[in-house]
Structures are given as structure tokens and as C-alpha cells.
Amino acid sequence: MNGYYSKLDPAIYTNPYDATITTTIPGQNNLSWTGSMLANFMLSKSFSGQITARYSSPQIIAQGLKQQKYSIDMGLRKTFLDRNLSVNLNVRDLLNSNKDKSTTSGTGFSQTSESFFHTRMINLSLSFNFGNSKVKRTDVKKKQKNQDLEDMDDIEQ
């Protein structure tokens, strides 16, 4: 989690093209926070999952307020064939909630805007492990021992 305090001082904006048009921007302040959570879970030895959630509280902007924002991602994994084959299902923005909404106002106007991003994405993948590419420590020791014996045979001859 992260928290922060914001303070905007009052100001008067004068239109650079027409000095008779001015906008008063009121002073404002607030305490905002963001948070994220990651949870891994095991349903069995071969079935696991992960959930990631993010949240941003309302935040002040120059002439108004940016509304809260949240999203949830989820993934599931099932393994087969002695964990050599895995099937993964991932859903990004599970609730399809990724949107920005703000309210702004000033002298003679008030506006609410909302931008909605269709970011939900579903991914299904398969992966297969064809073997372990790491050399076992016992194999290295055996090779070294055999090499040492060969070197001793060469010395004796």
C-alpha cells in the first residue's frame, strides 16, 4: 500500500487570448492511497492459482476529482504427466473494470468524463518440459572421478 497527501492551492487562470475570461480554481486537498495484493493458492499438488488485485482511491486534480479505479487478474495452472505438461488459463481485468472517470468544474461549466478501456484478455497456454537441462551434481562428481582415474593411468604408463 502507498498513501499520499495532496494539496492544490487556489488559483485564477486567465485566458491568454482574451484577458476578460478568467477561471477561479478553488484550493483543495485530500489523502489518497493505492494498494495491490497478490495471493497464490494450491488446490491440489497439480492445481494452483493466483489472484492479483489493484485499487486506487479518488484523487484530486486541478479542477476536480479523479474517481477510484480497480482491477483484478486471475490465473489457474494444472499440471499433468509428472509435472512435465502444464495448462495455464489467465484472465486479465477479470471484472472488465478498467476505466478512468473524472469530474471537473469551473466558472460556467461542469463536466464528467469517462474513458473505458476494454482490456479484458483471456489467455490459454500449454507448455511441455522435455527434460532437465541442468547437470546433476553427482554426474559432475562421477565425471571428475573418472577423469582423475584416467589421469593416474596416464602417469603410471
C-alpha positions as CSV (number, residue, x, y, z in Angstrom):
1,M,0.0,0.0,0.0
2,N,1.0,3.6,-0.7
3,G,-0.6,6.7,0.8
4,Y,0.0,10.3,0.0
5,Y,-1.4,13.7,0.8
6,S,-2.1,16.2,-2.0
7,K,-2.8,19.9,-1.7
8,L,-3.6,22.2,-4.5
9,D,-3.5,26.0,-3.8
10,P,-6.3,28.2,-5.2
11,A,-5.5,30.0,-8.4
12,I,-7.0,32.2,-11.1
13,Y,-6.5,31.2,-14.7
14,T,-6.6,34.0,-17.3
15,N,-7.3,33.0,-20.9
16,P,-4.2,34.1,-22.9
17,Y,-6.3,35.0,-25.9
18,D,-9.0,37.0,-24.1
19,A,-7.9,38.5,-20.7
20,T,-11.6,39.2,-19.8
21,I,-12.2,35.4,-19.4
22,T,-10.9,34.1,-16.1
23,T,-11.5,30.9,-14.2
24,T,-11.2,30.5,-10.5
25,I,-9.6,27.3,-9.4
26,P,-10.5,26.5,-5.8
27,G,-7.9,25.2,-3.4
28,Q,-8.4,21.6,-2.3
29,N,-6.6,18.7,-0.5
30,N,-7.1,15.0,0.2
31,L,-5.4,11.9,1.4
32,S,-5.2,9.2,-1.4
33,W,-3.9,5.7,-1.4
34,T,-3.2,2.8,-3.7
35,G,-2.9,-0.8,-2.9
36,S,-2.2,-4.1,-4.5
37,M,-2.5,-7.7,-3.4
38,L,-1.1,-10.9,-4.7
39,A,-2.4,-14.3,-3.5
40,N,-1.1,-17.7,-4.5
41,F,-3.1,-20.8,-3.7
42,M,-2.8,-24.5,-4.1
43,L,-6.0,-26.5,-4.7
44,S,-4.0,-29.8,-5.0
45,K,-0.4,-30.9,-5.8
46,S,-1.1,-30.3,-9.5
47,F,-3.6,-27.5,-9.5
48,S,-2.7,-23.9,-8.4
49,G,-3.9,-20.4,-8.9
50,Q,-3.0,-16.7,-8.4
51,I,-5.1,-13.6,-7.9
52,T,-3.8,-10.1,-8.3
53,A,-5.9,-7.1,-7.2
54,R,-5.2,-3.4,-7.5
55,Y,-7.0,-0.3,-6.2
56,S,-6.5,3.4,-6.4
57,S,-8.6,5.7,-4.3
58,P,-10.1,9.0,-5.6
59,Q,-7.5,11.7,-6.2
60,I,-7.8,15.4,-6.6
61,I,-6.9,17.0,-10.0
62,A,-6.6,20.7,-10.9
63,Q,-10.3,21.4,-11.4
64,G,-12.0,18.4,-9.8
65,L,-11.7,14.8,-8.8
66,K,-10.5,11.6,-10.4
67,Q,-12.6,8.7,-9.3
68,Q,-11.4,5.4,-7.8
69,K,-10.1,2.7,-10.1
70,Y,-9.6,-1.1,-9.5
71,S,-8.9,-4.3,-11.4
72,I,-8.5,-8.0,-10.7
73,D,-6.4,-10.5,-12.6
74,M,-6.6,-14.3,-12.1
75,G,-4.6,-17.3,-13.3
76,L,-5.0,-21.1,-12.9
77,R,-2.4,-23.8,-13.7
78,K,-3.0,-27.5,-13.9
79,T,0.0,-29.9,-14.4
80,F,0.0,-33.4,-15.9
81,L,2.5,-36.2,-16.8
82,D,4.6,-35.9,-13.6
83,R,4.6,-32.0,-13.9
84,N,6.0,-32.1,-17.5
85,L,2.9,-30.7,-19.1
86,S,1.1,-27.7,-17.8
87,V,-2.1,-25.9,-18.9
88,N,-2.4,-22.3,-17.9
89,L,-5.5,-20.1,-18.0
90,N,-5.1,-16.4,-17.3
91,V,-7.7,-13.6,-17.3
92,R,-6.6,-10.0,-17.2
93,D,-9.1,-7.5,-15.8
94,L,-11.5,-10.2,-14.8
95,L,-14.3,-7.7,-14.0
96,N,-13.7,-5.6,-17.1
97,S,-13.5,-2.6,-14.7
98,N,-10.5,-0.7,-16.2
99,K,-11.9,2.8,-16.6
100,D,-11.0,6.4,-15.8
101,K,-13.7,8.7,-14.6
102,S,-13.3,12.3,-13.5
103,T,-15.4,15.3,-12.7
104,T,-14.2,18.8,-13.4
105,S,-15.8,22.1,-12.9
106,G,-15.1,25.8,-13.0
107,T,-16.7,29.1,-13.7
108,G,-19.6,28.4,-16.0
109,F,-19.0,24.7,-16.6
110,S,-19.2,21.3,-15.1
111,Q,-18.1,18.1,-16.8
112,T,-18.0,14.4,-16.1
113,S,-15.8,12.3,-18.4
114,E,-15.3,8.5,-18.5
115,S,-12.8,6.6,-20.6
116,F,-13.5,2.9,-20.7
117,F,-10.7,0.5,-21.9
118,H,-11.7,-2.9,-23.0
119,T,-8.6,-4.6,-21.5
120,R,-10.1,-8.0,-20.5
121,M,-7.8,-10.6,-22.1
122,I,-8.1,-14.3,-21.8
123,N,-5.0,-16.4,-22.4
124,L,-4.8,-20.2,-22.6
125,S,-1.4,-21.8,-23.0
126,L,0.2,-25.2,-22.9
127,S,3.8,-25.9,-22.0
128,F,5.8,-29.1,-22.0
129,N,9.1,-29.7,-20.3
130,F,11.3,-32.0,-22.4
131,G,13.8,-32.6,-19.6
132,N,16.1,-31.0,-17.2
133,S,19.0,-29.2,-18.8
134,K,20.8,-28.8,-15.5
135,V,23.7,-31.2,-14.9
136,K,23.2,-33.2,-11.7
137,R,25.9,-32.6,-9.1
138,T,26.5,-36.4,-8.8
139,D,27.2,-36.6,-12.5
140,V,29.8,-33.9,-12.3
141,K,31.5,-35.7,-9.4
142,K,31.5,-39.1,-11.3
143,K,33.0,-37.4,-14.4
144,Q,35.7,-35.8,-12.2
145,K,36.5,-39.1,-10.5
146,N,36.7,-40.9,-13.9
147,Q,38.9,-38.1,-15.3
148,D,41.2,-38.4,-12.2
149,L,41.5,-42.2,-12.7
150,E,42.4,-41.7,-16.4
151,D,45.0,-39.1,-15.4
152,M,46.5,-41.5,-13.0
153,D,46.6,-44.3,-15.6
154,D,48.5,-41.9,-18.0
155,I,51.0,-41.1,-15.2
156,E,51.7,-44.8,-14.5
157,Q,52.3,-45.6,-18.2
